[in-house]
C-alpha cells in the first residue's frame, strides 16, 4: 500500500487538533450545553447562568458554533440538536462524564515522550484513587455501556445461559442489559469495593435487584467465587500485562461450568500491531497510566485463551459502532 501523503496543512491540523478538544472539554466542565438544550440565550444571560466572563465566553461560544455544537439564532445561541442529545446533563444519553475523564488524561499525554523514553507510566493509576477521577471514570464507562449495550446484547446469543459473571463490571450497566435481554439470566457484578454504590444505583434504577448483585473483590489478588456459565470481561484485560491477563483468564476459567462461554470486549489490534488507529493510540494511553497494560491483537488474545484452557477462540461480528471488538471462547 502506498504511503499516505502528508501535506504540511494536514500535519498542522493534527498538531493543533487539541484546540477543538480543549474547547469541548471546557464547555462540558462549565456545563454550558444544559441551559441551551431547550432555549435560546444571549451571551450575557448565559455568562450569568454559568458564572463566566462575557468576553471569554463569547469567544468559546463562537468556536463551538464554528465546530457545529452550537448555533446562533437571532441575537442568541442554542445547542445543535445532536449536541444537546449527548452534552446536556438533562439527557439520558449524556456523555459528559467520559469527556471529563478524557480531560483528566490530557496532562499525562503531554508527557508521552517521557513515558516512551522510560517505558514507565507517568500518571498514577486512578490518579491515586481520587474520588472525582474515579467518579468520572466509572460513570463515563457506564454512559458508554448504556450507549452500546442495548444494540449489542441483542446480537450475542446467550440462549440457555443462566448465570453471568460481569468481571470488573463497574456500575453493572452491561450486566443489567444482558439480564433485560435474557429473561432467565442472573448476574454478578464483580469489582473493587468503592464501585459498589455506583453499581447498586444502576441496578436499582432498572429494578433488577432480584437478578443482579454486586460482589466486592480484587480479581488479581483474591479468589473469584461462584459458578457461572457465561463470563463477560469488558475493557478489563487492556489494563494488565500478559502475565496478569493469564491470571485473570485462568481464574475466570476456574469458575465457569464445562461448556461455559467467555466473552471479551476490547479494543483489538491487527496482528501486526500497527492498527487500527484507535486501538494503537489506546495502547499508548495504557503506557501512560499502567505498568504493563496495552491493547492486544486477536492473535495474542487467542494464544492467551488457549494457554488458560479455552477452546475455539473467535471474533464475533455484532456490528457495533466504534472501534471495539468481541472475542468469544468456550471452556
N, C-alpha and C positions, 0 to 999 in steps of 0.2 A: 504494500500500500504506500502511496506517495506520502511524503512528509506534509503535514499541514502547513499552509502558508500563513506566516505571521507578519502582517504589515505593522508598522510602528503604532498606528492608532489602535489596533487590536490589543497589542501589548499594554498600551497605556490604559485601555479600558479595563483590562484585568487588574492592573496595578491600582487604579483608583476606584475599583468596584466597591470597596468597603465604604465609600461615602454614602451610597444608597443604603447599605446595610445599617450604618450608624443612624441615618435619618429614620429608618423604620424602627430601630431599637429605641431611639429617643421618643418617638411618638407613642410606642407601646408603654414605655416607662412612665410617661406623662398621662397615660390613659386618654389620649387625645381623641380616639375614634368613638368612644362610648357616647359622649354628649352630641356627636354629629351623626349618629346612626339613624335618627328619625326626624332630624330637623336641620334647618339652615341657621348658622350663627355667623355674625360678623366677627372679625378677628378680635376686636375689643372685648366682646362678650365671651368668646372662647378663652381668651387670656385670663379673664376674671374667673371663669369656671375652673380652670386647671392651675391657676396661680403662676402664670408665666409672664415674662416681659413681652410687651406688644410687638416691638420691633423684631426681637429674636423669634417669636412665634410666627410672625408673618413670613419670615424667611423660610422657616421649616414648613409652613403650610404651602408656600409656593413650590418648594421642592417636592412635597407629597402630591401636589396637583400635577406637576410635571411627570411624576412616576405613575400617575393614574390611580393613586389610592384615595385621593380626594378630588372633588370637582367644585368649581365655582358656580354659584347661582346668584345672579344679580350682584348685590354687594356683599354676599356672604359666601360661606363654604359649607359643604356637607360631604359625607362619605360616598365614595363609589359603592354601589350595592354589593359587589363581590367582596370589597374590603370590609364592609360592615359585618358580613356573614362570619368572618373569621377573626376580626380585630376588635370588635365591640365586646366588652365584658357581659353585655346583656344577651349575647348569642350563645346557644347551646353548643355551637361549633367553634368556640373561642380557642385560638391558638397562641394567645399571648404568653402563656407560661413556658412553652417550648422556645418561643422567641427570646424571652428573658433568660432562659437557660443558655441559649446561643450567645447572648450578650455576656454572660458570666464566663464563657470560654475565650472571649476575644483577647484578654490580656495574655493568656498563655500562648495563643497563636502568634503574638508579637515577638515571642522568644523561641520560635520554631528552630532558628539556626542554632541556638544553644542546645536544644534537645537533640538535634541531628548530630551535632559535634560530640556531645557527651554520651548519647544513647540512653539518657535518663529523663524521666518526666520533669516538667518544670512547674506543675501545679499539683497541689495536694489532692488526693482522691477525695471527692465530695467536699473539696475546699475545707478540710478539717471538720467535716460534719456540721458546717454552718447551717442553721435551721432554714434560712431563706433560700440558700443554694439547694438544699435537699427538697424543699417545697416546690421550687420552680422545676427541678428535675423530675420529681415524681408526678406532679400534675401535668407537666409538659409531655412526658411519656404516656400518661393516661389520655390526654387530649388526642395524641397521635393514634393511640389504640382505638379510641372511640370513633375516630375518623375512618380507620381502615377496617376495623373488625366486622361491622355489620355486613359489608360486602364479602369479606374474606372467609368468615366462618361458614358461610353457605356453600363455599366451593371446596371445603375439606370434609371428606366423608368420615364421620365418627359413628356410623351406624353400628349399634350393638355395644358400643363402649359405655361403661357405667361410672367410672371414677377417673377423674383427670387431676394430674399434678401440674400446677402452674408454677414452675420453679423460678424463683426470682421475679415473681409476678407483680410486684409493685402494688398498685392500687386495686388490682384484680379486674381490670377492665376486660382483658381477654377472657378470663375465666367466666365472667358474667355473660359475655356474648356467646361463648361456646355453650353455656348452660341454657341460655334463652333459645338457642337454635336447636338444641338436642334435649328434649323433654325428660329423657331418662337419665341424664348425666348429672353427677355431683362433682364438686371440685374443691381442692385445697390450694389456697394461695400461700406459697412458702417464701418468706422474705425476712429481712432483718427487723428486729423489734420496733425501731422508730417508724416503720412503714405501716404498722397496724392501724392507727387511726384513719389514715387515708384509705386503706383497703376497706375497713368497716363502713366508712361513709359511702363508698361506691356500692358495696354490696347492699346496704340498706336503701340506697337511692333506687335500686332496681327491685327491692323487696325479695331478695333471694337468700335471706339469712338461713333458710332451711336447707339450702342446697350448696351454698358456697361458704367456706370457712377459712379463717386465716391461722396459719401456724408460724410462729416466730422461730428463726434459726439462721445460722450461717452455714450454707451448704458446702463450703470448703472446710469448715472446722468441725462440724458436728454431723452425726448420722441423720440421714433423711428417714423419717418414719412413715409407716403406712404401706398399703399395697394399691397399685393403680394399673389400669390397662391402657392409659394414654398419658404421655407427658408432653408439656408444651414449654419450650425454652425460647422466649422471645427476647432477643438482644441481650443475652446473658454471656455467651461464650466470647464475644469480642473483647470483653473486659479482662480476659485472662490469657496467660501464655499457654503453650501447648501442654505442658505438664499439668497445669491446673485444669485445663479442658479435659484431659484424660481422667482426672479425679472426678470431675463433675459427671462425665458420661458414665463412668463405672458406678458411681453412686446412684445415678438415675436408673441404670440397668438393673441394679440390685433390688429396686422397689417396683419394677414392672413385672406383671404376670407374664408367663410364657405367651408369646404372640402379641405382647404389648407393643404399642405404636409410640415412637418418639418423633416429635415434630420440632424442628429447629428453624426459627425465624431470624434471619440475619441479613446484613449487607455482605454479599458474597462476591469475591474477586474472580476474574478469569484465572485459568490455571497458570498462566504466565505472570500473574500478579500485577499486570500493567493496566488494568481497567476492570470494570467501567470506572468513570471518573469519580462518582460519589464514594463508592467503597474504597478507592485508592486514597482519596482525601481523608475519609473517615479513619483509615489506618494511621494516618499522621496524627489525627486527633487523639487516638489511643496512645501514641508515643508521648504526646504532651501530658497525658494525665494518668498513665498507668505504667507499672514497671515492665510488664510483658504483654499487655493487651494489644490486639491487632485485628484487622479484617483477615478472614481466611478464604481460600479458594474452595471450590467444590471438591477438588482432588484431595486437598489437605483434610477437609472435614470427613470425607468418605474414609480415608485411611484411619483417622482417629476413631470413627464409629466402629470400624471393623476391629480395631485393637480392643475396644471396650465390649466386644461380643455381639454387636448389632449386625443384622443381615439386610441385604437388599437396599443399601442407601441409594436414594434417588432424589432428584429435584422435582418438586411439584410445580405446576403452572397454573396458579389460581387467578392469573390475570390482574394482579394488583397494580395500582398506580404507584409510581415511585421506584426506588432502587432496591427494595427488599426482596428476599427470596425465601421460600420454604423448602427445607430438606427433610425427607421422611426416611425412617428406617424402622425395622422390627427386631425384637429380641427373641 
